[in-house]
Amino acid sequence: MHFTFRQSFALAAFACASLALAGPVDAKTFKWANSGDVSSMDPYARQETFLLTFNSNIYDPLIRRDKDLKLEPALAVKWGQTDPTTWFFDIRPNVKFHDGSTLTADDIVFSLNRANGPGSNMQSNFVSVKEIKKAGDLRVEVTTKYPDPLLADKWAALGMMSKAWAEKNNAVNSAEMTKNEENFATRNAMGTGPFMLKERRAGERTVLVVNPNWWDKPTHNLTEVIFTPVANAATRVAALKSGDIDMTYEVPPADTESLKKDANVNVLEGPETRIVYLGFDQERPELPESNIKGKNPFKDKRVREAIHRSIDVEAIKRTVMRGQSFPTNLMVAPGINGYMKDLDKRPPLLKPEEAKKLLADAGYPNGFEIGMDCPNDRYVNDEKICQAVVAMLARIGVKVNLRAQTRNLYFAKILRKGDLSPGETDLYMLGWSPAQTYDVHNVFEALIQTPNKETKKGQFNAGGYSNPKIDALADKMEQETDKAKRDAMIAEATRLYVEDFAYIPLHQQAVVWAARKNIDLVQPADNSFPLRFVTVK
């Protein structure tokens, strides 16, 4: 697969890029690596793709996605609506947790309420929910405040936990990672999934073993999985080439071509559903790390425009990403329902003197100084992208003091707390894929709507952007079933945030993995990595 179909991209076209599939053979150990560690064993600790996909191998959801990202039964054998505001989920009988106890509706109700409870980072998936209750040993009923046709999609990434295990080990609530909390579920696990946690050494390695009593028929042939975080890209690539690891989840763009020439390695690549973007703190009256006191420059649209139009995404694609990115001006990628191609037009770059004039008109003729937060182990070339942005903004008189940190420290600093109080940042990088629903509403609800403690909307709107017109449109599109009317709402809301320079979308990230030739696996477009599809030949 090559990077030649940006505009013709469709979810079905790349949802299942896979190496040649083979049937299970003699069972094997599978060793793989990533640039950073999985943050927690708690499935609700952070709404982050890598944590969710890693823990999905231990914890099964009610409904899961298949190789083509289509919904299929998992712990629920049947689900649906009895009326516009009532959902039911019929639970698969005789499912066992890893300790041998039986899954019941009590565990499902407990898990869903825990995912919506204190410390959880998954609360944005419960905005519409009024009540979750047991309606029989194997049935759960959910009442919503208003019609929510996407509820089942939202919950496809929620792994179900053992109520008895959580209560026994004082892990009834998730530990809040934005406060650096931990509890028993941070380093231990008890699910029903295809793999069981054998060993957890945070920052060093995590070992999974096969669950011999899994309810589903395995298509993999793994008995043991050893995951190792390896921050240094050269070390990771060398380990793959030598056979010390079987697969690397993240391939640096600079190493892609050399790996393609290795006779013992296969490279899988394609566009991801994730958009990498920059966000402004537009909430505080004064930026925490700026030399401007008494006011916040980012509250002025002219400042946001000057910065947005001074960042050359094509140069970032060419020099930093080695062609492995797809520049965009939207917060949602092609292939996601609600992507508006006609609005995906980046405004022309400004010359430095033009940007400086905008800043001067806004009251900053000498520019200003700000802080910028960036992860260094989360997105492809994340720190290098931020370094390029720092250099570009220096040309217009904006001095940026970059702080790049590991994902755990970074997210704890910039993300909103459990009560939706803001983190601490001036300018920040994030990436987002609406991997629960594959619908643009997820982007509006999580990233663009005004943060609201009561509704939990705007949970990942770290900069506090607020536009009442967008809020109203997002609420309406959540419930609208008429496609033409809904598309009109989406188009209007998209136009509003684009014209407001609410965010700085940079690019649609590419998914690039590499594996030894004896490994069969599936690479979904949402960058999830289901071990249940891996075979070692």
C-alpha positions as CSV (number, residue, x, y, z in Angstrom):
1,M,0.0,0.0,0.0
2,H,1.5,3.4,-1.0
3,F,0.6,6.9,-0.1
4,T,-1.1,7.9,-3.3
5,F,-4.7,7.9,-2.5
6,R,-5.3,10.8,-0.1
7,Q,-8.4,12.1,-1.8
8,S,-9.8,8.7,-2.7
9,F,-9.3,7.3,0.8
10,A,-12.2,5.3,2.1
11,L,-12.5,3.4,5.3
12,A,-13.3,0.1,3.5
13,A,-10.2,0.4,1.3
14,F,-7.7,0.3,4.1
15,A,-9.6,-1.0,7.2
16,C,-7.8,-4.3,7.0
17,A,-4.3,-4.1,5.5
18,S,-2.9,-7.5,6.4
19,L,-0.1,-9.8,5.8
20,A,-0.9,-13.2,4.1
21,L,-3.3,-15.0,6.5
22,A,-2.6,-18.5,7.6
23,G,-4.3,-21.0,9.9
24,P,-3.1,-21.6,13.4
25,V,0.1,-23.8,13.5
26,D,2.3,-24.7,16.4
27,A,1.9,-22.3,19.2
28,K,4.5,-19.6,19.7
29,T,5.8,-16.7,21.7
30,F,5.3,-13.3,20.1
31,K,7.6,-10.5,21.0
32,W,6.8,-6.9,20.0
33,A,7.8,-3.3,20.9
34,N,6.6,0.3,20.8
35,S,8.2,3.6,21.5
36,G,6.3,4.0,24.8
37,D,4.8,1.8,27.4
38,V,1.1,1.1,27.9
39,S,0.1,3.6,30.7
40,S,-2.0,1.3,32.9
41,M,-3.7,-2.1,33.0
42,D,-7.0,-0.4,33.9
43,P,-9.2,-0.3,30.8
44,Y,-10.7,3.0,31.7
45,A,-7.6,4.8,32.8
46,R,-7.1,6.8,29.7
47,Q,-9.0,7.2,26.4
48,E,-5.9,6.6,24.3
49,T,-5.7,4.2,21.4
50,F,-2.6,2.3,22.6
51,L,-3.9,1.7,26.1
52,L,-7.3,0.7,24.8
53,T,-6.0,-1.6,22.2
54,F,-3.5,-3.3,24.5
55,N,-6.0,-3.9,27.3
56,S,-8.6,-5.1,24.8
57,N,-6.5,-8.3,24.6
58,I,-7.3,-8.9,28.3
59,Y,-10.7,-7.3,28.6
60,D,-13.6,-8.1,26.2
61,P,-16.2,-5.5,25.4
62,L,-19.9,-6.1,24.9
63,I,-19.5,-5.5,21.2
64,R,-16.2,-5.6,19.4
65,R,-15.0,-4.7,15.9
66,D,-13.9,-7.3,13.4
67,K,-11.0,-7.1,10.9
68,D,-13.0,-4.7,8.8
69,L,-13.9,-2.5,11.8
70,K,-17.5,-3.6,11.6
71,L,-19.4,-4.3,14.9
72,E,-19.9,-7.9,15.9
73,P,-21.0,-9.7,19.1
74,A,-18.6,-10.2,21.9
75,L,-19.8,-10.5,25.5
76,A,-23.3,-9.4,24.2
77,V,-24.9,-11.9,21.8
78,K,-27.7,-9.5,21.0
79,W,-28.3,-5.8,21.5
80,G,-30.8,-3.2,20.3
81,Q,-33.4,-0.6,21.2
82,T,-36.9,-1.3,22.5
83,D,-37.8,2.4,22.1
84,P,-35.8,5.5,21.1
85,T,-34.4,5.9,24.6
86,T,-34.0,2.3,25.8
87,W,-31.3,-0.1,24.9
88,F,-30.8,-3.7,25.9
89,F,-27.8,-6.0,25.9
90,D,-28.2,-9.8,26.2
91,I,-25.1,-11.3,27.8
92,R,-23.3,-14.3,26.5
93,P,-23.9,-17.3,28.9
94,N,-21.2,-19.3,30.6
95,V,-18.3,-16.8,30.0
96,K,-15.5,-17.1,32.5
97,F,-13.2,-14.5,33.9
98,H,-9.5,-15.5,34.1
99,D,-10.0,-16.6,37.7
100,G,-12.7,-19.0,36.7
101,S,-15.7,-17.0,38.0
102,T,-18.7,-16.5,35.8
103,L,-19.6,-13.3,34.0
104,T,-23.1,-12.0,34.8
105,A,-25.2,-8.9,34.2
106,D,-23.9,-7.6,37.6
107,D,-20.4,-7.4,36.2
108,I,-21.6,-5.5,33.2
109,V,-23.6,-3.0,35.2
110,F,-20.6,-2.5,37.5
111,S,-18.2,-2.1,34.7
112,L,-20.3,0.4,32.8
113,N,-20.9,2.5,35.9
114,R,-17.1,2.3,36.8
115,A,-16.3,3.5,33.3
116,N,-18.6,6.4,33.9
117,G,-17.3,7.0,37.5
118,P,-14.6,8.8,39.4
119,G,-11.1,8.5,37.9
120,S,-12.3,7.1,34.6
121,N,-11.2,8.8,31.4
122,M,-14.1,7.2,29.5
123,Q,-16.9,9.4,30.7
124,S,-17.4,11.1,27.4
125,N,-18.9,7.8,26.1
126,F,-21.8,8.2,28.7
127,V,-23.0,11.7,28.0
128,S,-26.4,10.5,26.9
129,V,-26.9,7.8,29.6
130,K,-29.5,8.3,32.3
131,E,-29.5,4.8,34.0
132,I,-27.9,1.4,33.6
133,K,-29.6,-1.5,35.3
134,K,-29.8,-5.3,35.5
135,A,-32.9,-6.7,33.8
136,G,-32.1,-10.4,34.5
137,D,-29.0,-12.5,35.1
138,L,-28.0,-12.1,31.4
139,R,-29.7,-8.9,30.4
140,V,-28.7,-5.2,30.9
141,E,-31.0,-2.3,30.2
142,V,-29.8,1.2,29.5
143,T,-32.0,4.3,29.5
144,T,-30.8,7.4,27.8
145,K,-31.8,11.0,28.4
146,Y,-32.5,11.4,24.7
147,P,-32.2,9.2,21.6
148,D,-28.6,8.2,21.0
149,P,-28.4,6.0,17.9
150,L,-24.6,5.7,18.3
151,L,-24.5,4.2,21.9
152,A,-23.5,0.7,20.9
153,D,-20.7,2.1,18.7
154,K,-19.4,4.3,21.6
155,W,-19.1,1.2,23.9
156,A,-17.2,-1.0,21.4
157,A,-13.9,-0.1,23.2
158,L,-15.1,-0.6,26.8
159,G,-13.7,-3.8,28.3
160,M,-15.8,-5.5,31.0
161,M,-14.3,-6.1,34.5
162,S,-15.0,-8.5,37.4
163,K,-17.1,-6.8,40.1
164,A,-16.0,-9.2,42.8
165,W,-12.3,-8.8,41.8
166,A,-12.5,-5.0,41.8
167,E,-14.3,-5.0,45.2
168,K,-11.9,-7.5,46.8
169,N,-8.8,-5.4,45.7
170,N,-10.1,-1.9,46.4
171,A,-10.3,-1.0,42.8
172,V,-14.0,-0.1,42.6
173,N,-13.0,3.2,40.9
174,S,-10.3,3.9,38.4
175,A,-7.2,5.7,39.7
176,E,-7.1,9.1,38.2
177,M,-4.0,9.3,36.0
178,T,-4.1,13.1,35.7
179,K,-3.4,13.1,39.4
180,N,-0.8,10.4,39.1
181,E,-2.9,8.0,41.2
182,E,-2.6,4.2,41.2
183,N,-4.6,1.3,42.6
184,F,-4.6,-2.5,42.2
185,A,-6.1,-2.3,38.7
186,T,-3.2,-0.1,37.5
187,R,-0.7,-3.0,37.5
188,N,-3.1,-6.1,37.7
189,A,-6.0,-7.3,35.5
190,M,-9.0,-9.6,35.6
191,G,-10.9,-9.9,32.3
192,T,-12.5,-12.5,30.1
193,G,-10.3,-11.8,27.0
194,P,-8.1,-14.1,24.9
195,F,-5.0,-13.3,27.0
196,M,-4.3,-13.1,30.7
197,L,-1.8,-10.8,32.4
198,K,1.2,-12.8,33.7
199,E,3.7,-10.1,34.5
200,R,3.7,-6.3,34.6
201,R,6.8,-4.3,35.1
202,A,5.9,-0.8,34.1
203,G,8.4,0.8,31.8
204,E,10.2,-2.6,31.3
205,R,8.0,-5.3,30.0
206,T,4.5,-6.8,30.1
207,V,3.9,-10.5,29.6
208,L,0.5,-12.0,28.5
209,V,-0.3,-15.7,28.3
210,V,-3.1,-17.3,26.4
211,N,-6.5,-17.8,28.1
212,P,-7.3,-21.5,27.6
213,N,-10.9,-21.0,28.6
214,W,-11.8,-18.1,26.3
215,W,-15.4,-18.2,25.1
216,D,-14.4,-17.6,21.5
217,K,-12.5,-19.9,19.1
218,P,-8.9,-18.6,18.8
219,T,-7.6,-17.8,15.3
220,H,-4.2,-17.0,16.6
221,N,-1.6,-19.6,17.7
222,L,0.1,-17.6,20.5
223,T,0.8,-19.0,24.0
224,E,2.8,-16.1,25.3
225,V,3.2,-12.4,24.3
226,I,6.1,-10.3,25.5
227,F,5.7,-6.5,25.1
228,T,8.7,-4.2,25.6
229,P,8.8,-0.4,25.4
230,V,11.9,0.7,23.5
231,A,12.1,4.5,23.3
232,N,15.1,4.6,21.0
233,A,14.0,4.2,17.4
234,A,17.4,2.9,16.1
235,T,17.4,0.2,18.9
236,R,13.9,-0.8,18.0
237,V,14.6,-1.2,14.3
238,A,17.9,-3.1,15.0
239,A,16.0,-5.5,17.3
240,L,13.5,-6.2,14.5
241,K,16.2,-6.8,11.9
242,S,18.1,-9.1,14.2
243,G,15.0,-11.1,15.2
244,D,15.1,-10.1,18.9
245,I,11.5,-8.8,18.4
246,D,8.9,-10.0,15.9
247,M,7.1,-6.7,15.4
248,T,7.4,-3.0,16.0
249,Y,4.1,-1.0,16.3
250,E,5.7,2.2,15.3
251,V,8.2,2.6,12.5
252,P,10.0,6.0,12.2
253,P,9.6,7.5,8.7
254,A,13.4,7.7,8.3
255,D,13.7,3.9,8.7
256,T,10.8,2.8,6.5
257,E,12.7,2.4,3.2
258,S,15.6,0.5,4.8
259,L,13.1,-1.9,6.4
260,K,11.4,-2.4,3.0
261,K,14.7,-3.6,1.6
262,D,15.2,-6.2,4.4
263,A,14.3,-9.7,3.0
264,N,13.2,-10.8,6.5
265,V,10.8,-7.9,7.2
266,N,7.4,-6.9,5.9
267,V,6.3,-3.2,6.2
268,L,2.6,-2.4,6.5
269,E,1.5,1.2,5.9
270,G,-1.6,3.2,5.2
271,P,-3.5,6.4,6.3
272,E,-4.8,6.3,9.9
273,T,-8.1,7.7,11.1
274,R,-6.2,9.9,13.5
275,I,-5.7,13.7,13.0
276,V,-2.6,15.2,14.7
277,Y,-3.3,18.8,15.7
278,L,-2.2,21.8,17.9
279,G,-4.5,23.4,20.4
280,F,-4.5,26.8,22.1
281,D,-5.5,27.5,25.7
282,Q,-8.4,29.9,25.0
283,E,-10.0,29.5,28.5
284,R,-7.8,31.2,31.0
285,P,-7.7,35.0,31.3
286,E,-3.9,34.7,31.4
287,L,-1.6,32.0,29.9
288,P,0.3,30.2,32.6
289,E,3.7,30.2,30.8
290,S,3.6,33.4,28.8
291,N,5.3,36.7,29.3
292,I,2.0,38.5,28.5
293,K,0.3,39.3,31.8
294,G,-3.3,40.3,32.4
295,K,-4.7,38.9,29.2
296,N,-4.6,35.8,27.0
297,P,-3.4,36.4,23.4
298,F,-5.1,33.2,22.1
299,K,-8.5,34.6,22.9
300,D,-8.0,36.9,19.8
301,K,-8.9,35.3,16.5
302,R,-6.2,37.3,14.8
303,V,-3.5,35.8,16.9
304,R,-4.8,32.3,16.2
305,E,-4.9,33.0,12.5
306,A,-1.4,34.4,12.5
307,I,0.0,31.2,14.2
308,H,-2.2,28.8,12.1
309,R,-1.1,30.4,8.8
310,S,2.6,30.5,9.8
311,I,2.9,26.7,10.2
312,D,3.9,25.1,6.9
313,V,2.4,21.6,7.1
314,E,3.8,20.7,3.6
315,A,7.3,21.4,4.9
316,I,6.6,19.2,7.9
317,K,5.4,16.5,5.6
318,R,8.5,16.8,3.4
319,T,11.3,17.2,6.0
320,V,10.0,15.7,9.2
321,M,7.5,13.0,8.1
322,R,9.4,11.9,5.0
323,G,6.2,12.0,3.0
324,Q,4.3,9.9,5.6
325,S,1.5,12.3,6.5
326,F,-1.5,13.8,4.8
327,P,-1.9,17.5,5.5
328,T,-5.4,18.6,6.4
329,N,-7.4,21.6,7.7
330,L,-10.1,19.5,9.4
331,M,-10.3,17.7,12.8
332,V,-11.6,14.6,11.1
333,A,-10.1,12.3,8.4
334,P,-11.5,11.1,5.2
335,G,-13.4,7.8,5.7
336,I,-15.0,9.0,8.9
337,N,-18.7,9.7,8.6
338,G,-19.1,13.5,8.5
339,Y,-15.9,14.4,6.8
340,M,-16.5,17.4,4.6
341,K,-14.1,17.3,1.7
342,D,-15.2,20.7,0.4
343,L,-14.2,22.4,3.6
344,D,-10.8,20.7,3.8
345,K,-8.9,23.6,2.3
346,R,-6.0,25.1,4.2
347,P,-5.7,28.9,3.9
348,P,-2.5,30.2,2.2
349,L,0.6,30.6,4.3
350,L,1.3,34.1,5.4
351,K,4.6,35.8,4.8
352,P,6.3,36.7,8.2
353,E,5.6,40.4,7.8
354,E,1.9,39.6,7.1
355,A,1.7,37.5,10.2
356,K,3.5,40.1,12.3
357,K,0.9,42.7,11.1
358,L,-1.9,40.5,12.3
359,L,-0.2,40.2,15.7
360,A,0.4,44.0,15.8
361,D,-3.3,44.6,15.0
362,A,-4.2,42.4,17.9
363,G,-1.9,44.4,20.2
364,Y,1.3,42.4,20.1
365,P,3.7,44.4,17.8
366,N,6.7,42.8,19.5
367,G,5.3,39.3,19.5
368,F,5.2,37.4,22.8
369,E,6.6,34.3,24.6
370,I,4.6,31.1,25.3
371,G,5.1,27.6,26.5
372,M,4.4,24.5,24.4
373,D,3.7,21.0,25.5
374,C,4.4,18.0,23.4
375,P,4.7,14.2,23.9
376,N,7.9,12.5,22.8
377,D,6.7,8.9,22.6
378,R,3.0,9.1,21.5
379,Y,2.7,10.2,17.9
380,V,5.0,9.6,14.9
381,N,7.9,12.1,15.2
382,D,5.9,14.1,17.7
383,E,8.8,16.0,19.3
384,K,10.4,16.7,15.9
385,I,7.1,18.2,14.6
386,C,6.9,20.4,17.6
387,Q,10.5,21.5,17.1
388,A,9.7,22.5,13.5
389,V,6.7,24.5,14.8
390,V,8.9,26.3,17.3
391,A,11.2,27.4,14.4
392,M,8.3,28.5,12.2
393,L,6.8,30.6,14.9
394,A,10.1,32.2,15.8
395,R,10.0,33.8,12.3
396,I,6.9,35.9,13.3
397,G,8.2,36.9,16.7
398,V,6.5,34.3,18.8
399,K,9.1,32.7,21.1
400,V,8.0,29.1,22.1
401,N,9.6,27.3,25.0
402,L,9.1,23.6,24.2
403,R,8.6,21.0,26.9
404,A,8.6,17.5,25.4
405,Q,7.9,14.6,27.8
406,T,6.8,11.0,27.9
407,R,3.1,10.4,27.5
408,N,2.4,9.8,31.1
409,L,3.9,13.1,32.3
410,Y,2.6,14.9,29.3
411,F,-1.1,13.8,29.5
412,A,-1.1,14.4,33.3
413,K,0.0,18.0,32.7
414,I,-2.3,19.1,29.8
415,L,-5.5,17.0,30.1
416,R,-8.5,18.1,32.0
417,K,-9.0,16.5,35.4
418,G,-11.9,14.3,36.4
419,D,-14.0,17.3,37.4
420,L,-13.1,18.8,34.0
421,S,-11.0,21.5,35.5
422,P,-8.3,22.4,33.0
423,G,-4.7,21.1,32.9
424,E,-1.9,23.5,32.5
425,T,-0.6,24.5,29.0
426,D,-0.4,27.4,26.6
427,L,0.0,25.5,23.3
428,Y,-0.2,21.8,22.9
429,M,-0.1,18.8,20.5
430,L,-2.7,16.0,20.5
431,G,-3.9,13.4,18.1
432,W,-7.5,12.1,17.9
433,S,-9.3,9.3,16.1
434,P,-13.1,8.8,16.6
435,A,-12.4,5.1,16.9
436,Q,-15.4,4.4,19.0
437,T,-18.0,5.5,16.5
438,Y,-16.1,6.5,13.3
439,D,-18.4,9.4,13.2
440,V,-17.6,13.2,13.3
441,H,-19.9,13.8,16.3
442,N,-17.3,12.1,18.5
443,V,-14.8,14.8,17.5
444,F,-17.3,17.6,18.3
445,E,-18.4,16.1,21.6
446,A,-14.9,15.3,22.9
447,L,-12.7,18.0,21.4
448,I,-14.8,21.0,20.3
449,Q,-17.8,21.4,22.5
450,T,-17.4,23.6,25.6
451,P,-16.2,21.6,28.5
452,N,-19.1,20.9,30.8
453,K,-18.7,19.2,34.2
454,E,-22.4,18.1,34.3
455,T,-22.7,16.7,30.8
456,K,-19.0,15.6,30.4
457,K,-18.9,17.1,27.0
458,G,-15.6,18.6,25.9
459,Q,-13.7,16.2,28.1
460,F,-10.7,16.4,25.8
461,N,-11.1,20.0,24.9
462,A,-7.8,20.8,26.7
463,G,-7.7,24.4,25.7
464,G,-11.3,25.3,26.6
465,Y,-12.4,26.5,23.1
466,S,-16.1,27.5,23.3
467,N,-18.6,28.4,20.6
468,P,-22.3,28.2,21.7
469,K,-23.4,27.8,18.0
470,I,-21.2,24.8,17.6
471,D,-22.4,23.4,21.0
472,A,-26.0,23.6,19.8
473,L,-25.3,22.0,16.4
474,A,-23.4,19.2,18.0
475,D,-26.2,18.4,20.4
476,K,-28.7,18.3,17.5
477,M,-26.5,16.2,15.2
478,E,-26.2,13.6,18.0
479,Q,-29.9,12.8,17.8
480,E,-30.7,13.6,14.1
481,T,-31.5,10.5,12.0
482,D,-32.3,12.4,8.7
483,K,-29.0,12.2,6.8
484,A,-29.5,15.4,4.8
485,K,-30.4,17.4,7.8
486,R,-27.6,16.0,9.8
487,D,-25.0,16.6,7.1
488,A,-26.1,20.2,6.9
489,M,-25.5,20.6,10.7
490,I,-22.1,18.9,10.4
491,A,-21.1,21.2,7.5
492,E,-22.2,24.4,9.4
493,A,-20.4,23.3,12.6
494,T,-17.3,22.4,10.6
495,R,-17.3,25.8,8.8
496,L,-17.6,27.6,12.1
497,Y,-14.5,26.0,13.8
498,V,-12.5,26.3,10.6
499,E,-13.3,30.0,10.2
500,D,-12.6,30.6,13.9
501,F,-9.2,29.0,13.7
502,A,-10.3,27.0,16.8
503,Y,-7.5,24.5,16.3
504,I,-4.5,23.9,14.1
505,P,-5.0,20.6,12.3
506,L,-1.6,19.4,11.0
507,H,-2.1,16.1,9.3
508,Q,-3.7,12.7,9.1
509,Q,-1.1,10.4,10.5
510,A,0.1,7.4,8.6
511,V,0.1,3.9,10.2
512,V,3.4,2.2,9.6
513,W,4.2,-1.1,11.3
514,A,6.9,-3.7,10.5
515,A,7.1,-7.4,11.3
516,R,9.3,-10.3,10.6
517,K,8.2,-12.3,7.5
518,N,7.0,-15.2,9.6
519,I,4.4,-13.1,11.3
520,D,0.8,-12.9,10.1
521,L,-1.2,-10.0,11.5
522,V,-3.9,-7.5,10.7
523,Q,-3.4,-3.7,10.6
524,P,-6.8,-1.9,11.1
525,A,-7.1,1.7,10.0
526,D,-7.7,2.9,13.6
527,N,-4.2,1.7,14.6
528,S,-5.5,-0.9,17.0
529,F,-3.6,-4.1,17.3
530,P,-5.7,-7.1,18.2
531,L,-3.4,-10.0,19.2
532,R,-6.2,-12.4,18.4
533,F,-5.4,-12.0,14.7
534,V,-1.6,-12.8,15.1
535,T,0.0,-16.0,13.9
536,V,3.7,-17.0,14.2
537,K,4.7,-19.4,11.4
